[in-house]
Amino acid sequence: MPGVSRKVSAAGVSRVAWVPRTRGPVGRRDSRCHTRAALALAVACAVLAGCAAPQRAERERFTLLVMAGQADPTLEIVIYGGLLDRSPPPQARRPLQTFLYGPEDAPRRSLLRHPAGIAVAGDSIFVADQGFPDMLRVDLPSRRAWKWSERECRPACPVGVCTDAQGRLFVADATLRTVFVSDAEGRCAGQIVLPPRNEGSGAAGRPVAVLVDGGTLLVADGEGVGPASRAVGLIRRYALAEQRWLPPYPVTACDPPMVAPTGLAMTADGVLLVADAISGVVHRIGRDGTPLSPIGVRGRRLGEFVRPMHVCVTPGGRIVVSDAAKQSVIVFDKNGRFAAEIGGGMNGFRGFTLPMGVAALGASETLALALGIEGQSGEEFVIVSDALGPDSLTVLGIRSKGNGEQR
Amino acid sequence: MNRRTPRRIGSVWVSGAVLAATLAVAQTGAPHSRVARVCVPAAPWASARGRVVQPAHGPAKTSPPATDGKPTEIVEHAEPRHPDADAPSASSKIAEATRGVIGSKHDFSAPSGREGDACRACHVPHVLAVKPGADRLGENLLAFYRMGGQREVLVTDRYTPGPSSLMCLSCHNGAVASSVLGSAHAILAGKREGFAAPQGWDVRDHPIGVAYPEHRDGYRPRAVVEADGRLPLPDGRVECTSCHDPHNRAGIEAMLVMSNRRSALCLACHEK
């Protein structure tokens, strides 16, 4: 060992002599040992850090806020919080930011910018983001997001999105008046242009919401809303296999009339739900076009609508509606009775800013495994997209108190 | 005698006569001078600049009986007049605020066939049974139609648009009307927006949801802008309604609050 050596004399007495270090074969072996030791220590630290970080992040992200349903006290709403982490603030502060915001403030960048419609497919969430604009896929297990659309199918103003059993993605573009179709791998599979309301004349239809019902694509057409044409909203139908337009959904006179359909959903028994942003109700339409009693009324009180934007149906039959002007999410039971409303100032929840899309997740076990959320038996999870709020995607849990039986 | 003297004397007599007439009118209290008839728009941001001056109260004067036999007009008031008796009725206020809505892109009465729906698309009342245009005095009726829908207390941070802008965005998000979120029209100073322009755009036009930069060079003082009255700054911030009038009272394209010919709208705030 360099530095110290012992010499044992004939008398058994050891003498310690200083041996200077030399660059010989002995020194080279020692440096390699140091390098290996350093590498082993670094690997050990990395392993330990990797094991500890996810658990610590889960505890920091989700702070449960539990509130009871205002109209249904047996119902419990759990606000889990934001689904995605926000990326770190930009390293370099741009001069324009400093000029307008001041040196002490800098807006944080998020993975999503202005999410609108959302759709769930397996362990992924597809988000129509107008801020890019593009379609983004959010992987639930890793919570990573990346752009999904190819150049040929890149939307200009994605508003609504849905998936089918084959994994295809349908994106409603309100500016290009087209429904973009992509396959399960993200490759562009075609474009569907809406026909004009009056055959052979007028502007093309404007798709704002899409829904796949078996082999038929339902498209909410928002063209002509306003005083010009006295037109009411249309629900168009497109046969996916035959690739041709069918007669519009046979909607007889609704009361109130369907003015601006913005969201589509289908219940298990085949009732079509249409969120109407101007009429302030969610229309219910039977298979044969017979209008049923609408859900909700227009108003600013609890359980009423100002600007219902999107609607979804949970596996248990509950109907969840986002209200963009009221900045809240309203829950109804399967019969259309008001159950609960989630908005700002409720139980400490800071609220939504511009809630747009809502989507119900499948079996709770999937989300529990993906996000580490231990939900109760029978608990249903809903994702809400907020176009302007600090949390782009918020996770809500809807469950019944006590025995977990659904209402 | 100076030739100019008669003109000077004559001008003095004319001025004096005009002054005397003015004083006489003021003392008699002509009806039109009692109340300053100011239209009070329904939007809450404008309430600060529109006030209804209360008429003078007091016992009415009774003329003494004439001695020449001619009848004398007697004005008597058994009870004090209501403060709003001479104020514009609620229905006239609504008509004033909405005359530009009828026939505009914000008129949603045609699809429903209901005249009242021209207002109710945005001004959602508490009670649907309120009859539009009912002559109810005061602000009670207008309170039903005050811009709202969102919760009463909205905490806006430095980068969040105000309540009025959020109401605009509830439709102008591509679902009902043209989208502002993904366009280059305006920067939405949301927390995660930054100054990134959408793909295909280099820059954006104008920020909203930011405080008016009243202490910066190149901008007119905030008091000057607000005194003009045409460009509202809700809570001292630049919002959608700073440039656009949802009621379209001026009838200008894009529902601007004033004409932007020769950049007049821009120069109302920016000093160039």
Interface residues (C-beta under 8 A of the other chain):
Chain A: R86 P90 R94 L96 Q97 L100 Y101 D105 P107 R108 R109 S110 L112 R113 H114 A116 Q130 G131 F132 P133 D134 A156 C157 V159 G160 A174 T175 V208 A209 G222 V225 G226 P227 R230 A231 V232 P256 P257 V259 A260 T262 A277 I278 S279 G280 V297 R298 G299 R300 R301 V306 R307 M309 A324 A325 K326 Q327 S328 G343 G344 G345 R350 G351 T353 L354 M356 A387 L388 P390 S392
Chain B: G103 S104 K105 H106 D107 F108 S109 A110 P111 S112 G113 R120 A121 V124 P125 H126 V127 L128 G148 G149 Q150 R151 V153 L154 V155 R158 Y159 T160 P161 L166 M167 L169 S170 C171 N173 G174 A175 V176 A177 S178 S179 L181 G182 L188 A189 G190 K191 R192 E193 G194 F195 A196 P198 Q199 P207 V210 P213
